[in-house]
Amino acid sequence: MSFKPIKIFLTGLPGCGKTTAIMQIVDNLDQGKIAGFYTQEIREGDTRKGFRWARFDGLSGILAHTNIKSPYKVGKYGIDLTGFEKSIVPILDVKQANIELFIIDEVGKMECLSRKFIAAVRELLASDKSMLATVAQRGAGLISEVKSYPGVTLLKLASSDRDKVTSEVIQRLSFLKGPL
């Protein structure tokens, strides 16, 4: 790789549009050069019941749900750690030669229950691969670690400036622009 890898993390309060920003950025990139996942709420009416993960290759599954019985819990949600590790951790492998950008939405409490996920994120941070990720605004362990990692650009997102920050990130990742 002939350029310095870009490592951008978006943070902000829940509901500020981190995932929306990720999806807008991904729409402007060459899909053949990215790997990773994003998360979505699972809602029944006005009630949030859990969270789904979806990979950029189309595979999706449940990360957390009020109906999941698991020894791993965050709040009222049971976490499907086995499914997450089986489906998400392998796509974060830095050895994928054709992948130039890894996208992680998000480095949060649920995801950080997985030691394999933590190891994969640390390996990506230390690699010559570029990263675009979201990270919880508050939290210890890996959540605070990634924010101060050497070479990471941390951008705070708010609903009012999401479009501006999104445009800035698209510009920084212009080496991956997809066909318009």
C-alpha positions as CSV (number, residue, x, y, z in Angstrom):
1,M,0.0,0.0,0.0
2,S,1.6,3.3,-1.1
3,F,-0.3,5.6,1.2
4,K,-0.8,6.0,5.0
5,P,-3.9,4.2,6.1
6,I,-6.8,6.3,7.3
7,K,-8.4,5.4,10.6
8,I,-11.5,7.4,11.3
9,F,-13.9,6.9,14.2
10,L,-17.2,8.7,14.5
11,T,-18.6,9.2,18.0
12,G,-21.7,11.0,19.4
13,L,-24.7,10.5,21.5
14,P,-27.1,7.7,20.7
15,G,-29.5,8.8,17.9
16,C,-27.2,11.5,16.5
17,G,-26.9,9.6,13.1
18,K,-23.7,7.6,13.3
19,T,-25.1,4.7,11.4
20,T,-26.9,7.0,8.9
21,A,-23.5,8.7,8.3
22,I,-21.8,5.3,7.7
23,M,-24.5,4.3,5.2
24,Q,-24.2,7.6,3.3
25,I,-20.4,7.3,3.2
26,V,-20.6,3.6,2.0
27,D,-22.9,4.6,-0.8
28,N,-20.0,6.7,-2.2
29,L,-17.4,4.0,-2.1
30,D,-16.3,1.1,-4.3
31,Q,-18.2,-1.8,-2.8
32,G,-15.6,-4.3,-3.9
33,K,-12.9,-2.7,-1.7
34,I,-14.8,-2.6,1.6
35,A,-15.7,-5.2,4.3
36,G,-17.5,-4.8,7.5
37,F,-20.9,-4.4,9.1
38,Y,-23.4,-2.0,10.4
39,T,-26.1,-2.2,13.1
40,Q,-29.8,-1.4,13.0
41,E,-32.5,-1.3,15.7
42,I,-35.2,-3.9,15.8
43,R,-38.4,-2.2,16.6
44,E,-41.9,-3.4,17.3
45,G,-44.1,-0.3,17.0
46,D,-42.5,2.4,19.2
47,T,-40.5,-0.1,21.3
48,R,-36.9,-1.1,20.6
49,K,-36.6,-4.9,21.0
50,G,-33.0,-5.4,20.0
51,F,-30.3,-4.9,17.4
52,R,-29.5,-6.5,14.1
53,W,-26.1,-6.6,12.4
54,A,-25.7,-6.6,8.6
55,R,-22.6,-7.2,6.6
56,F,-22.0,-5.3,3.4
57,D,-22.1,-8.6,1.5
58,G,-25.8,-9.0,2.5
59,L,-25.6,-11.5,5.3
60,S,-27.4,-10.3,8.4
61,G,-28.4,-11.6,11.9
62,I,-29.5,-10.7,15.4
63,L,-26.9,-9.2,17.7
64,A,-29.1,-8.6,20.7
65,H,-32.8,-9.0,21.6
66,T,-35.1,-8.9,24.6
67,N,-36.1,-12.5,23.7
68,I,-32.6,-13.9,23.6
69,K,-31.7,-16.0,26.7
70,S,-28.0,-15.6,27.1
71,P,-25.4,-15.3,29.8
72,Y,-24.2,-12.2,27.9
73,K,-26.5,-9.2,28.6
74,V,-26.4,-5.4,28.1
75,G,-29.4,-3.9,29.9
76,K,-32.5,-5.8,28.9
77,Y,-30.9,-7.4,25.8
78,G,-29.5,-10.9,25.6
79,I,-26.5,-11.0,23.2
80,D,-26.0,-13.7,20.6
81,L,-22.2,-13.6,21.0
82,T,-21.6,-16.9,19.2
83,G,-23.5,-15.8,16.1
84,F,-21.7,-12.4,16.1
85,E,-18.3,-14.0,16.4
86,K,-19.1,-16.6,13.7
87,S,-20.4,-14.1,11.2
88,I,-18.7,-10.8,11.9
89,V,-15.2,-11.5,13.2
90,P,-14.0,-13.4,10.1
91,I,-14.9,-10.4,7.8
92,L,-12.6,-8.2,9.9
93,D,-9.5,-10.2,8.9
94,V,-6.7,-7.9,7.9
95,K,-5.3,-10.6,5.6
96,Q,-8.1,-10.0,3.0
97,A,-5.9,-8.7,0.1
98,N,-8.6,-7.0,-1.9
99,I,-10.1,-5.1,1.0
100,E,-8.8,-1.5,1.5
101,L,-11.3,-0.2,4.0
102,F,-12.8,-2.0,7.0
103,I,-16.1,-0.5,8.3
104,I,-17.2,-1.3,11.9
105,D,-20.6,0.1,13.2
106,E,-20.0,0.0,16.1
107,V,-17.4,-0.4,18.8
108,G,-19.9,-0.5,21.7
109,K,-20.7,-2.4,24.9
110,M,-22.4,-5.3,23.1
111,E,-19.7,-5.9,20.5
112,C,-17.0,-5.6,23.2
113,L,-18.3,-8.6,25.1
114,S,-16.5,-10.6,22.4
115,R,-12.8,-11.1,23.0
116,K,-12.4,-12.2,19.4
117,F,-14.0,-8.9,18.2
118,I,-11.6,-6.9,20.4
119,A,-8.6,-8.8,19.1
120,A,-9.8,-8.2,15.5
121,V,-10.2,-4.4,16.1
122,R,-6.8,-4.1,17.7
123,E,-5.2,-6.0,14.8
124,L,-6.9,-3.7,12.3
125,L,-5.8,-0.6,14.2
126,A,-2.1,-1.9,14.1
127,S,-2.4,-2.8,10.4
128,D,-1.8,-1.0,7.1
129,K,-5.5,-1.1,6.3
130,S,-7.8,1.9,6.5
131,M,-10.8,1.9,8.9
132,L,-14.0,3.7,9.3
133,A,-15.8,3.0,12.5
134,T,-18.3,4.3,15.0
135,V,-17.6,4.2,18.7
136,A,-19.8,4.7,21.7
137,Q,-19.4,8.1,23.3
138,R,-18.9,6.6,26.7
139,G,-17.3,3.4,27.9
140,A,-14.1,1.8,29.1
141,G,-11.8,-0.8,27.7
142,L,-11.6,-0.9,23.9
143,I,-14.2,1.9,23.6
144,S,-11.8,4.4,25.3
145,E,-8.7,2.7,23.8
146,V,-9.6,3.3,20.2
147,K,-10.3,7.0,20.7
148,S,-6.7,7.7,21.8
149,Y,-5.0,5.2,19.5
150,P,-2.1,6.8,17.5
151,G,-3.2,7.8,14.1
152,V,-6.9,7.7,14.7
153,T,-9.0,10.7,13.7
154,L,-11.9,11.0,16.1
155,L,-14.9,13.0,14.8
156,K,-17.7,13.9,17.1
157,L,-21.1,13.8,15.4
158,A,-24.2,15.7,16.2
159,S,-27.5,15.6,14.2
160,S,-26.9,19.3,13.3
161,D,-23.5,18.6,11.6
162,R,-23.9,15.0,10.3
163,D,-24.0,16.1,6.6
164,K,-20.9,18.2,7.0
165,V,-19.0,15.5,8.8
166,T,-20.2,12.9,6.3
167,S,-18.9,15.0,3.3
168,E,-15.6,15.5,5.1
169,V,-15.2,11.7,5.5
170,I,-16.2,11.0,1.9
171,Q,-13.5,13.4,0.8
172,R,-10.9,11.8,3.0
173,L,-11.8,8.4,1.6
174,S,-11.8,9.6,-2.0
175,F,-9.2,6.9,-3.0
176,L,-12.1,4.4,-2.6
177,K,-14.7,6.3,-4.7
178,G,-17.1,4.0,-6.5
179,P,-18.7,4.6,-9.9
180,L,-21.3,7.4,-9.7
